[in-house]
Amino acid sequence: MMTIFSDPTFWTLIAFLFCIVFFGIKGFFFIKTYLQNQIVQIESHLKEAQNLAKDAENLFLKRMQESEDLKKTIKEIKKNSQQDSTFLSQETYHKIEDHLKRSEIRFQKRLKLIEEQAFLKIREEIADLIYEGSFNLLKKQQDKKSQRFFIKEALETLPQNIQRNT
C-alpha cells in the first residue's frame, strides 16, 4: 500500500478530487445562492404581477361601475329631457291657445266697435236722408214761412234725435 502513496498519479488524483470537491462545494453554494436570489426575484415579480392584476381588476370594476352610472345618468337625462320637452310643448300649446283667445277677444271687440261705428254711420245717413226727404216734402207742401219753422225745429232737434237713436 505504500506504493500507492508514493505514486504521483495517486496524489494527482487526490489533488484533482480535492479540487473537484472544493470547487464543487463552492460552485454548489454559488449556484444555490444565485438560484435562491432568482427565486426571490421571481417571487417578488410574481407578487407584483398579482398586485397589478388585482389593481387592473379593481380598475376594470371601477370603470364598469362608472360606465353603469354613466348609462343610468344618460337614461335619466333622456327621461328628463323627454319630460321637459313634453312640458315645454304643452306650455307652448297653452300659450298659443291663450294668445289665440286674446286675439279672438280683441278681434271681436274691434268687430263690435266697427259694427257700432257702421250702425252710427248708417243712422246718420238715414237721418240725413229722412231729413232731406222731409225737407223736400215740406218744401213742396208748405209755404216758405212754415218751411222755415219746420227746418229750424228739425235742425235743433237733430243732434238729440241722433243721440237718442244711438
Backbone as a chain_set.jsonl record, in Angstrom:
{"seq": "MMTIFSDPTFWTLIAFLFCIVFFGIKGFFFIKTYLQNQIVQIESHLKEAQNLAKDAENLFLKRMQESEDLKKTIKEIKKNSQQDSTFLSQETYHKIEDHLKRSEIRFQKRLKLIEEQAFLKIREEIADLIYEGSFNLLKKQQDKKSQRFFIKEALETLPQNIQRNT", "coords": {"N": [[0.755, -1.168, 0.0], [1.831, 1.126, 0.367], [3.054, 1.805, -1.78], [1.164, 3.07, -3.317], [0.831, 5.49, -2.15], [3.163, 6.663, -2.759], [3.113, 7.047, -5.362], [2.955, 9.409, -7.979], [0.722, 9.745, -9.534], [-1.392, 8.99, -8.031], [-1.435, 10.983, -6.109], [-1.998, 13.094, -7.699], [-4.475, 12.403, -8.516], [-5.82, 12.565, -6.065], [-5.415, 15.265, -5.505], [-6.777, 16.264, -7.627], [-9.392, 15.277, -7.103], [-9.804, 16.551, -4.665], [-9.787, 19.238, -5.514], [-11.997, 19.142, -7.178], [-14.007, 18.536, -5.311], [-13.71, 20.74, -3.535], [-14.032, 22.991, -5.299], [-16.476, 22.185, -6.343], [-18.168, 22.225, -4.087], [-17.978, 24.926, -3.452], [-18.91, 25.942, -5.89], [-21.405, 24.778, -5.855], [-22.621, 26.132, -3.655], [-22.477, 28.713, -4.635], [-24.09, 28.504, -6.953], [-26.418, 27.717, -5.672], [-26.989, 29.991, -4.099], [-27.276, 31.874, -6.125], [-29.488, 30.788, -7.468], [-31.375, 30.929, -5.38], [-31.558, 33.696, -5.06], [-32.618, 34.27, -7.565], [-35.055, 32.944, -7.271], [-36.255, 34.449, -5.225], [-36.392, 36.91, -6.52], [-38.052, 36.22, -8.672], [-40.344, 35.512, -7.231], [-40.966, 38.008, -6.096], [-41.499, 39.43, -8.423], [-43.665, 37.946, -9.254], [-45.486, 38.461, -7.162], [-45.746, 41.191, -7.559], [-46.869, 41.14, -10.104], [-49.264, 39.855, -9.485], [-50.375, 41.776, -7.778], [-50.599, 43.872, -9.623], [-52.437, 42.658, -11.313], [-54.64, 42.475, -9.599], [-55.021, 45.221, -9.147], [-55.6, 45.987, -11.769], [-57.952, 44.547, -12.14], [-59.568, 45.711, -10.161], [-59.586, 48.335, -11.132], [-60.84, 47.845, -13.566], [-63.355, 46.974, -12.63], [-64.121, 49.309, -11.352], [-64.261, 51.074, -13.542], [-66.282, 49.773, -14.955], [-68.386, 50.14, -13.156], [-68.512, 52.928, -13.202], [-69.227, 53.175, -15.857], [-71.758, 51.97, -15.812], [-73.022, 53.759, -14.069], [-72.848, 56.023, -15.646], [-74.437, 55.227, -17.804], [-76.888, 55.059, -16.457], [-77.17, 57.735, -15.757], [-77.323, 58.883, -18.282], [-79.708, 57.701, -19.189], [-81.435, 58.844, -17.337], [-81.118, 61.562, -17.937], [-82.099, 61.527, -20.538], [-84.742, 60.746, -20.041], [-85.576, 62.905, -18.437], [-85.218, 64.956, -20.285], [-87.12, 64.249, -22.177], [-89.42, 64.538, -20.627], [-89.218, 67.263, -20.039], [-89.366, 68.262, -22.622], [-91.962, 67.471, -23.329], [-93.38, 68.906, -21.398], [-92.654, 71.526, -22.123], [-93.696, 71.627, -24.713], [-96.416, 71.351, -24.149], [-96.759, 73.604, -22.579], [-96.138, 75.579, -24.454], [-98.206, 75.074, -26.254], [-100.396, 75.793, -24.649], [-99.798, 78.49, -24.278], [-100.009, 79.402, -26.9], [-102.715, 78.835, -27.336], [-103.846, 80.589, -25.415], [-102.938, 83.012, -26.467], [-104.277, 82.989, -28.919], [-106.917, 83.073, -27.976], [-106.948, 85.577, -26.701], [-106.397, 87.138, -28.937], [-108.673, 86.582, -30.446], [-110.647, 87.666, -28.781], [-109.863, 90.364, -28.832], [-110.216, 90.791, -31.564], [-112.989, 90.376, -31.752], [-113.877, 92.495, -30.165], [-112.945, 94.644, -31.686], [-114.397, 94.17, -34.01], [-116.989, 94.508, -33.034], [-116.833, 97.202, -32.335], [-116.399, 98.275, -34.886], [-118.807, 97.512, -36.052], [-120.588, 99.004, -34.477], [-119.752, 101.563, -35.149], [-120.352, 101.487, -37.832], [-123.147, 101.182, -37.67], [-123.753, 103.622, -36.467], [-122.956, 105.355, -38.474], [-124.669, 104.553, -40.516], [-127.124, 105.197, -39.303], [-126.782, 107.929, -39.12], [-126.688, 108.55, -41.86], [-129.204, 107.65, -42.595], [-130.737, 109.362, -41.044], [-129.981, 111.742, -42.227], [-130.992, 111.323, -44.821], [-133.712, 111.056, -44.226], [-134.133, 113.52, -43.188], [-133.532, 115.134, -45.416], [-135.456, 114.162, -47.19], [-137.783, 114.738, -45.795], [-137.507, 117.424, -45.645], [-137.58, 118.127, -48.347], [-140.173, 117.259, -48.936], [-141.7, 118.813, -47.237], [-141.085, 121.214, -48.23], [-142.275, 121.222, -50.665], [-144.932, 121.094, -49.895], [-145.526, 123.052, -48.036], [-145.688, 126.482, -47.311], [-143.328, 129.139, -47.544], [-142.878, 130.343, -45.056], [-143.794, 128.553, -43.098], [-142.137, 126.496, -43.738], [-139.633, 127.339, -42.916], [-139.955, 127.282, -40.168], [-140.301, 124.524, -39.626], [-137.888, 123.54, -40.579], [-136.043, 124.844, -38.974], [-136.766, 123.822, -36.484], [-136.295, 121.095, -36.942], [-133.535, 121.111, -37.352], [-132.626, 121.898, -34.854], [-133.468, 119.811, -33.198], [-132.256, 117.598, -34.305], [-129.53, 116.734, -33.434], [-130.164, 115.736, -30.897], [-131.985, 113.722, -31.525], [-130.331, 111.989, -32.933], [-128.518, 111.201, -30.941], [-130.266, 109.944, -29.206], [-131.078, 107.752, -30.721], [-128.796, 106.282, -30.979]], "CA": [[0.0, 0.0, 0.0], [2.713, 2.25, 0.381], [3.425, 2.179, -3.105], [0.126, 3.938, -3.882], [1.049, 6.842, -1.643], [4.364, 7.212, -3.343], [2.876, 7.231, -6.794], [2.495, 10.778, -8.25], [-0.593, 9.712, -10.155], [-2.349, 8.923, -6.939], [-1.546, 12.325, -5.498], [-2.666, 13.947, -8.692], [-5.883, 12.057, -8.431], [-6.305, 13.106, -4.792], [-5.481, 16.715, -5.679], [-7.867, 16.515, -8.56], [-10.645, 15.06, -6.37], [-9.896, 17.638, -3.679], [-10.177, 20.434, -6.269], [-13.383, 18.971, -7.628], [-14.875, 18.655, -4.133], [-13.627, 22.126, -3.047], [-14.709, 23.884, -6.255], [-17.855, 21.712, -6.456], [-18.924, 22.756, -2.945], [-18.042, 26.381, -3.672], [-19.801, 26.171, -7.025], [-22.757, 24.43, -5.431], [-23.14, 27.241, -2.838], [-22.639, 29.862, -5.534], [-25.266, 28.24, -7.769], [-27.561, 27.711, -4.764], [-27.254, 31.391, -3.761], [-27.789, 32.507, -7.346], [-30.849, 30.3, -7.695], [-32.24, 31.475, -4.329], [-31.799, 35.099, -5.433], [-33.546, 34.249, -8.688], [-36.366, 32.554, -6.739], [-36.786, 35.624, -4.521], [-36.713, 37.915, -7.545], [-39.234, 35.734, -9.404], [-41.483, 35.631, -6.317], [-41.339, 39.428, -5.992], [-42.148, 39.773, -9.7], [-44.959, 37.284, -9.244], [-46.349, 39.243, -6.269], [-46.007, 42.462, -8.247], [-47.806, 40.835, -11.186], [-50.561, 39.605, -8.844], [-50.89, 43.085, -7.348], [-51.024, 44.58, -10.83], [-53.658, 42.011, -11.788], [-55.711, 42.935, -8.702], [-55.265, 46.64, -9.463], [-56.272, 46.053, -13.07], [-59.319, 44.056, -11.941], [-60.274, 46.764, -9.427], [-59.78, 49.443, -12.076], [-61.862, 47.4, -14.514], [-64.648, 47.022, -11.931], [-64.435, 50.722, -11.144], [-64.665, 51.603, -14.845], [-67.582, 49.19, -15.261], [-69.349, 50.832, -12.3], [-68.651, 54.272, -13.772], [-69.981, 53.015, -17.101], [-73.151, 51.751, -15.427], [-73.52, 55.047, -13.549], [-72.988, 56.901, -16.804], [-75.619, 54.773, -18.529], [-78.052, 55.485, -15.676], [-77.263, 59.186, -15.887], [-77.795, 59.159, -19.648], [-81.129, 57.355, -19.216], [-82.14, 59.859, -16.548], [-81.11, 62.8, -18.73], [-83.018, 61.314, -21.651], [-86.091, 60.77, -19.479], [-85.852, 64.288, -18.044], [-85.347, 65.796, -21.493], [-88.423, 63.935, -22.766], [-90.43, 65.188, -19.785], [-89.101, 68.706, -20.263], [-89.868, 68.523, -23.963], [-93.421, 67.356, -23.249], [-93.858, 70.057, -20.63], [-92.487, 72.744, -22.922], [-94.65, 71.618, -25.827], [-97.725, 71.643, -23.574], [-96.748, 75.01, -22.175], [-96.212, 76.356, -25.694], [-99.564, 74.889, -26.762], [-101.28, 76.629, -23.827], [-99.505, 79.892, -24.584], [-100.586, 79.695, -28.213], [-104.161, 78.894, -27.127], [-104.142, 81.853, -24.722], [-102.715, 84.102, -27.417], [-105.375, 82.959, -29.873], [-108.125, 83.541, -27.289], [-106.827, 87.035, -26.547], [-106.529, 87.72, -30.277], [-110.08, 86.462, -30.822], [-111.386, 88.658, -27.988], [-109.55, 91.68, -29.414], [-110.864, 90.859, -32.868], [-114.42, 90.543, -31.52], [-114.077, 93.876, -29.698], [-112.77, 95.522, -32.844], [-115.531, 93.938, -34.892], [-118.141, 95.154, -32.401], [-116.616, 98.639, -32.479], [-116.63, 98.598, -36.298], [-120.251, 97.397, -36.266], [-121.22, 100.168, -33.844], [-119.446, 102.739, -35.969], [-121.127, 101.351, -39.072], [-124.542, 101.496, -37.343], [-123.858, 105.074, -36.276], [-122.872, 106.0, -39.79], [-125.926, 104.251, -41.226], [-128.166, 106.008, -38.675], [-126.588, 109.319, -39.55], [-127.091, 108.65, -43.256], [-130.673, 107.534, -42.637], [-131.28, 110.616, -40.52], [-129.78, 112.749, -43.275], [-131.949, 111.062, -45.891], [-135.043, 111.409, -43.728], [-134.17, 114.979, -43.094], [-133.619, 115.689, -46.772], [-136.756, 113.809, -47.739], [-138.798, 115.532, -45.091], [-137.31, 118.817, -46.049], [-138.103, 118.262, -49.705], [-141.609, 117.076, -48.87], [-142.26, 120.006, -46.618], [-140.832, 122.32, -49.146], [-143.294, 121.172, -51.695], [-146.266, 121.214, -49.343], [-145.68, 124.194, -47.155], [-145.211, 127.761, -47.82], [-141.973, 129.47, -47.118], [-142.843, 130.675, -43.646], [-143.908, 127.342, -42.299], [-140.964, 125.674, -44.025], [-138.542, 127.802, -42.048], [-140.251, 126.842, -38.818], [-140.009, 123.09, -39.536], [-136.448, 123.35, -40.801], [-135.354, 125.313, -37.778], [-137.062, 122.859, -35.435], [-135.61, 119.85, -37.282], [-132.103, 121.315, -37.131], [-132.377, 121.972, -33.413], [-133.72, 118.507, -32.567], [-131.498, 116.542, -34.973], [-128.495, 116.116, -32.594], [-130.801, 114.983, -29.821], [-132.542, 112.514, -32.134], [-129.207, 111.105, -33.268], [-128.024, 110.634, -29.686], [-131.289, 109.069, -28.671], [-131.143, 106.572, -31.56], [-127.56, 105.513, -30.919]], "C": [[0.82, 1.268, 0.0], [3.135, 2.691, -0.995], [2.377, 3.111, -3.744], [0.391, 5.355, -3.414], [2.28, 7.475, -2.263], [4.191, 7.488, -4.832], [2.351, 8.664, -7.039], [1.115, 10.784, -8.901], [-1.657, 9.691, -9.063], [-2.554, 10.305, -6.334], [-2.188, 13.318, -6.483], [-4.156, 13.679, -8.639], [-6.491, 12.645, -7.166], [-6.443, 14.621, -4.937], [-6.63, 17.069, -6.614], [-9.212, 16.35, -7.865], [-10.856, 16.164, -5.339], [-10.349, 18.935, -4.36], [-11.616, 20.329, -6.705], [-14.323, 19.151, -6.443], [-14.875, 20.11, -3.657], [-14.372, 23.081, -3.987], [-16.172, 23.468, -6.456], [-18.703, 22.254, -5.321], [-19.066, 24.264, -3.096], [-19.005, 26.699, -4.803], [-21.24, 25.863, -6.664], [-23.377, 25.559, -4.61], [-23.372, 28.504, -3.684], [-23.899, 29.691, -6.371], [-26.523, 28.288, -6.897], [-27.954, 29.146, -4.409], [-27.852, 32.119, -4.959], [-29.24, 32.096, -7.593], [-31.823, 30.841, -6.644], [-32.563, 32.947, -4.617], [-32.791, 35.188, -6.606], [-34.959, 33.89, -8.226], [-37.028, 33.743, -6.044], [-37.222, 36.687, -5.528], [-37.969, 37.504, -8.323], [-40.475, 35.85, -8.528], [-41.933, 37.08, -6.182], [-42.019, 39.898, -7.282], [-43.548, 39.171, -9.77], [-45.95, 38.043, -8.347], [-46.732, 40.573, -6.922], [-47.023, 42.255, -9.379], [-49.198, 40.565, -10.613], [-51.193, 40.911, -8.37], [-51.379, 43.897, -8.54], [-52.325, 43.987, -11.386], [-54.849, 42.438, -10.928], [-56.06, 44.396, -8.979], [-56.024, 46.79, -10.775], [-57.726, 45.593, -12.939], [-60.158, 45.107, -11.197], [-60.567, 47.956, -10.33], [-60.861, 49.096, -13.094], [-63.245, 47.469, -13.874], [-65.089, 48.466, -11.694], [-64.934, 51.347, -12.438], [-66.038, 51.052, -15.251], [-68.674, 49.882, -14.44], [-69.594, 52.249, -12.824], [-69.462, 54.217, -15.063], [-71.461, 52.808, -16.803], [-73.773, 53.045, -14.901], [-73.76, 56.025, -14.695], [-74.217, 56.529, -17.629], [-76.89, 55.201, -17.795], [-78.26, 56.986, -15.808], [-77.8, 59.564, -17.264], [-79.286, 58.85, -19.764], [-81.946, 58.409, -18.478], [-82.218, 61.184, -17.312], [-82.093, 62.683, -19.888], [-84.462, 61.392, -21.171], [-86.483, 62.195, -19.108], [-86.037, 65.179, -19.259], [-86.672, 65.516, -22.186], [-89.538, 64.594, -21.96], [-90.41, 66.69, -19.991], [-89.663, 69.083, -21.625], [-91.394, 68.474, -23.975], [-94.001, 68.556, -22.516], [-93.781, 71.337, -21.45], [-93.468, 72.777, -24.091], [-96.06, 71.905, -25.314], [-97.827, 73.108, -23.17], [-96.87, 75.917, -23.402], [-97.613, 76.269, -26.284], [-100.537, 75.779, -25.986], [-101.049, 78.113, -24.101], [-100.127, 80.294, -25.924], [-102.111, 79.782, -28.096], [-104.568, 80.204, -26.468], [-103.995, 83.034, -25.674], [-103.864, 84.168, -28.435], [-106.678, 83.451, -29.236], [-108.096, 85.055, -27.124], [-106.999, 87.727, -27.894], [-107.989, 87.681, -30.725], [-110.924, 87.49, -30.078], [-111.135, 90.058, -28.54], [-110.239, 91.862, -30.762], [-112.368, 91.08, -32.708], [-114.735, 91.959, -31.034], [-113.951, 94.85, -30.86], [-113.952, 95.406, -33.804], [-116.786, 94.618, -34.346], [-118.041, 96.668, -32.547], [-116.895, 99.079, -33.929], [-118.121, 98.536, -36.609], [-120.977, 98.615, -35.694], [-120.986, 101.426, -34.666], [-120.245, 102.701, -37.279], [-122.597, 101.676, -38.812], [-124.741, 102.986, -37.148], [-123.846, 105.801, -37.61], [-124.153, 105.78, -40.588], [-127.059, 105.09, -40.647], [-128.063, 107.472, -39.098], [-127.049, 109.511, -40.986], [-128.607, 108.563, -43.393], [-131.311, 108.834, -42.153], [-131.138, 111.727, -41.556], [-130.791, 112.567, -44.406], [-133.368, 111.424, -45.466], [-135.194, 112.921, -43.667], [-134.331, 115.604, -44.473], [-134.978, 115.395, -47.398], [-137.87, 114.619, -47.111], [-138.72, 116.97, -45.525], [-137.896, 119.045, -47.433], [-139.627, 118.153, -49.722], [-142.293, 118.32, -48.3], [-142.121, 121.203, -47.538], [-141.931, 122.383, -50.2], [-144.68, 121.476, -51.121], [-146.48, 122.486, -48.538], [-145.244, 125.476, -47.837], [-143.891, 128.082, -47.173], [-141.906, 129.754, -45.635], [-142.874, 129.415, -42.791], [-142.715, 126.404, -42.547], [-139.813, 126.065, -43.116], [-138.747, 127.303, -40.632], [-139.864, 125.365, -38.662], [-138.512, 122.805, -39.699], [-135.682, 123.728, -39.555], [-135.547, 124.304, -36.644], [-136.318, 121.545, -35.692], [-134.111, 119.967, -37.031], [-131.783, 121.348, -35.648], [-132.52, 120.604, -32.757], [-132.908, 117.362, -33.183], [-130.395, 115.95, -34.088], [-129.084, 115.275, -31.464], [-131.367, 113.669, -30.351], [-131.45, 111.494, -32.455], [-128.68, 110.433, -32.004], [-129.015, 109.645, -29.102], [-131.335, 107.734, -29.437], [-129.875, 105.73, -31.483], [-127.369, 104.81, -29.632]], "O": [[0.364, 2.346, -0.383], [3.515, 3.834, -1.25], [2.721, 3.873, -4.648], [0.207, 6.312, -4.167], [2.411, 8.699, -2.283], [5.051, 8.1, -5.464], [1.404, 9.087, -6.377], [0.409, 11.788, -8.805], [-2.704, 10.324, -9.194], [-3.679, 10.737, -6.082], [-2.847, 14.273, -6.072], [-4.981, 14.59, -8.708], [-7.599, 13.179, -7.217], [-7.458, 15.197, -4.545], [-7.351, 18.045, -6.407], [-10.09, 17.199, -8.02], [-11.974, 16.651, -5.168], [-11.203, 19.646, -3.831], [-12.374, 21.295, -6.62], [-15.332, 19.847, -6.558], [-15.944, 20.663, -3.4], [-15.216, 23.868, -3.558], [-17.021, 24.323, -6.713], [-19.829, 22.697, -5.545], [-20.148, 24.815, -2.891], [-19.82, 27.615, -4.694], [-22.17, 26.552, -7.081], [-24.535, 25.915, -4.833], [-24.328, 29.249, -3.473], [-24.694, 30.624, -6.49], [-27.555, 28.82, -7.306], [-29.139, 29.477, -4.42], [-28.81, 32.881, -4.825], [-30.1, 32.928, -7.883], [-32.963, 31.174, -6.969], [-33.699, 33.387, -4.439], [-33.671, 36.049, -6.637], [-35.94, 34.449, -8.716], [-38.212, 34.011, -6.247], [-38.29, 37.283, -5.395], [-38.838, 38.331, -8.596], [-41.54, 36.238, -9.009], [-43.131, 37.362, -6.156], [-42.985, 40.661, -7.244], [-44.486, 39.791, -10.272], [-47.105, 38.244, -8.722], [-47.879, 41.016, -6.847], [-47.914, 43.078, -9.587], [-50.199, 40.994, -11.186], [-52.393, 41.127, -8.538], [-52.433, 44.53, -8.484], [-53.196, 44.712, -11.866], [-55.928, 42.726, -11.447], [-57.232, 44.766, -9.04], [-56.951, 47.592, -10.892], [-58.623, 46.175, -13.549], [-61.308, 45.361, -11.555], [-61.661, 48.518, -10.295], [-61.692, 49.935, -13.445], [-64.195, 47.958, -14.486], [-66.267, 48.8, -11.817], [-65.928, 52.073, -12.43], [-66.858, 51.773, -15.82], [-69.753, 50.175, -14.955], [-70.733, 52.711, -12.884], [-70.279, 55.098, -15.333], [-72.32, 53.396, -17.46], [-74.906, 53.383, -15.242], [-74.749, 56.758, -14.707], [-74.949, 57.402, -18.096], [-77.852, 55.649, -18.419], [-79.39, 57.454, -15.954], [-78.634, 60.46, -17.388], [-80.042, 59.622, -20.354], [-83.014, 58.815, -18.935], [-83.259, 61.842, -17.328], [-82.83, 63.624, -20.184], [-85.304, 62.024, -21.809], [-87.585, 62.645, -19.423], [-86.904, 66.053, -19.271], [-87.29, 66.432, -22.728], [-90.483, 65.142, -22.527], [-91.461, 67.321, -20.104], [-90.35, 70.095, -21.767], [-92.041, 69.339, -24.566], [-94.987, 69.149, -22.954], [-94.721, 72.131, -21.471], [-94.009, 73.832, -24.421], [-96.82, 72.621, -25.966], [-98.846, 73.762, -23.391], [-97.613, 76.898, -23.388], [-98.151, 77.268, -26.761], [-101.393, 76.438, -26.577], [-101.997, 78.896, -24.148], [-100.693, 81.378, -26.062], [-102.733, 80.674, -28.672], [-105.518, 80.856, -26.902], [-104.826, 83.942, -25.684], [-104.356, 85.246, -28.768], [-107.454, 84.161, -29.875], [-109.092, 85.734, -27.375], [-107.656, 88.764, -27.992], [-108.483, 88.64, -31.318], [-111.81, 88.113, -30.663], [-112.067, 90.846, -28.698], [-110.772, 92.928, -31.069], [-112.959, 91.875, -33.438], [-115.734, 92.552, -31.44], [-114.756, 95.771, -30.999], [-114.44, 96.402, -34.338], [-117.549, 95.227, -35.096], [-119.03, 97.338, -32.843], [-117.533, 100.104, -34.17], [-118.647, 99.382, -37.331], [-121.862, 99.184, -36.335], [-121.887, 102.243, -34.857], [-120.739, 103.72, -37.762], [-123.234, 102.357, -39.616], [-125.739, 103.557, -37.587], [-124.617, 106.731, -37.842], [-124.656, 106.69, -41.246], [-127.868, 105.638, -41.395], [-129.051, 108.147, -39.385], [-127.714, 110.496, -41.307], [-129.22, 109.282, -44.182], [-132.268, 109.341, -42.738], [-132.042, 112.542, -41.744], [-131.375, 113.537, -44.889], [-134.128, 112.016, -46.232], [-136.216, 113.498, -44.036], [-135.16, 116.491, -44.672], [-135.576, 116.253, -48.048], [-138.77, 115.116, -47.788], [-139.731, 117.639, -45.741], [-138.611, 120.019, -47.669], [-140.291, 118.886, -50.455], [-143.308, 118.796, -48.81], [-142.98, 122.084, -47.581], [-142.43, 123.449, -50.56], [-145.514, 122.062, -51.811], [-147.624, 122.922, -48.41], [-144.512, 125.474, -48.827], [-143.409, 127.329, -46.327], [-140.904, 129.407, -45.01], [-142.069, 129.249, -41.875], [-142.337, 125.622, -41.675], [-139.099, 125.202, -42.604], [-137.78, 126.935, -39.966], [-139.191, 124.991, -37.701], [-137.956, 121.933, -39.032], [-134.774, 123.012, -39.132], [-134.599, 123.974, -35.931], [-135.773, 120.95, -34.763], [-133.487, 119.021, -36.55], [-130.732, 120.851, -35.242], [-131.759, 120.277, -31.846], [-132.881, 116.263, -32.628], [-130.326, 114.725, -33.993], [-128.549, 114.22, -31.124], [-131.246, 112.628, -29.704], [-131.631, 110.291, -32.27], [-128.425, 109.228, -32.001], [-128.62, 108.613, -28.561], [-131.609, 106.694, -28.838], [-129.888, 104.567, -31.887], [-126.364, 104.123, -29.447]]}, "num_chains": 1, "name": "protein.A"}
